[in-house]
Amino acid sequence: MLGSLLAVVVLSVLLAGMARHFDVSAPLALVVAGLAASWIPGLSDIHLNSELVLFVLLPPLLVGSGRILRSLLRLKSEQVYGVESA
C-alpha cells in the first residue's frame, strides 16, 4: 500500500512538472492522466481514505482551477475594456 501510494505521488510530481514545462495546466494534466490510468487493465485498485482526498488532494486542484478562472476573467476584461490589469 505504501509503495503504491509513493509511486502515485512521485508520478504526480513528475507529471505536474512536465505539464508546467509544456505550458499545460497541471491539475488538468493530472486529471487526464488519472482517467487514462483507470482504463489500463492489470493496474491494482488504489483505495484512498475520504479525508485524504478532501484535505490533501482536492485543495491543489481547486487552487489550480481558480488560477485558470482568474486568468480567463482578466483576459476577458482586457478584451472588453482595453485596459491591462497588474
Secondary structure, 3 states (H helix, E strand, C coil): CHHHHHHHHHHHHHHHHHHHHCCCCHHHHHHHHHHHHHCCCCCCCCCCCHHHHHHHHHHHHHHHHHHHHHHHHHHHHHHHHCCCCC
